[in-house]
């Protein structure tokens, strides 16, 4: 393949997903990740909530752009 990737490196998304599914939890090395403190956990936000808020902000921004576009172009009709 290349210098960066070994020959057995997954070549497709399906191969990568299958390889990831074969990894056992006990084989994952978490030693380089610092342990979460109670303060860290208190500040944590559920990922779903974070994306919902991002979606609301993005939708509001898109609607604002559409209104501005409509205002500018409706005058030229």
C-alpha positions in Angstrom: 0.0 0.0 0.0 2.2 2.9 1.2 4.8 3.7 3.8 2.1 5.2 6.1 -0.4 2.3 6.0 0.4 -1.4 6.4 -0.9 -3.9 3.8 -3.7 -5.1 6.1 -5.1 -1.6 6.7 -8.8 -1.5 5.9 -9.3 -0.3 2.3 -13.1 0.5 2.6 -15.5 1.8 5.2 -17.1 -1.6 5.5 -13.7 -3.2 6.2 -12.8 -0.5 8.7 -16.2 -1.0 10.5 -15.7 -4.8 10.5 -12.2 -4.4 12.0 -13.5 -2.0 14.7 -16.3 -4.4 15.6 -13.7 -7.2 16.2 -11.8 -5.1 18.9 -12.7 -6.3 22.4 -13.2 -3.6 25.1 -10.4 -5.1 27.2 -8.0 -4.6 24.3 -8.5 -0.9 24.2 -5.6 1.1 25.8 -7.0 4.1 27.7 -3.8 4.8 29.6 -3.1 8.1 27.8 -6.5 9.5 28.7 -6.6 11.4 32.0 -9.2 10.2 34.5 -12.3 12.4 34.7 -12.7 14.4 37.9 -16.0 15.1 39.6 -15.6 18.7 38.3 -15.2 17.4 34.7 -18.3 15.3 35.0 -20.3 18.2 36.5 -19.5 20.3 33.4 -20.3 17.5 30.9 -23.1 18.0 28.4 -24.8 15.0 26.7 -23.6 14.9 23.1 -27.2 14.7 21.8 -28.1 18.0 23.6 -25.1 19.7 22.2 -26.0 18.7 18.6 -29.7 19.8 19.2 -28.5 23.2 20.3 -26.2 23.4 17.3 -29.0 22.4 15.0 -31.3 25.1 16.4 -28.6 27.8 16.0 -27.9 26.6 12.4 -31.6 26.6 11.5 -32.1 30.1 12.9 -29.0 31.3 10.9 -30.2 29.6 7.7 -33.7 31.1 8.1 -32.2 34.5 8.6 -30.1 34.1 5.4 -33.2 33.0 3.5 -35.3 36.0 4.7 -32.5 38.4 3.7 -32.2 36.7 0.3 -35.9 36.9 -0.3 -36.1 40.6 0.8 -33.3 41.5 -1.6 -34.6 39.5 -4.6 -38.3 40.2 -4.2 -37.7 43.9 -4.8 -36.2 43.2 -8.2 -39.3 41.3 -9.4 
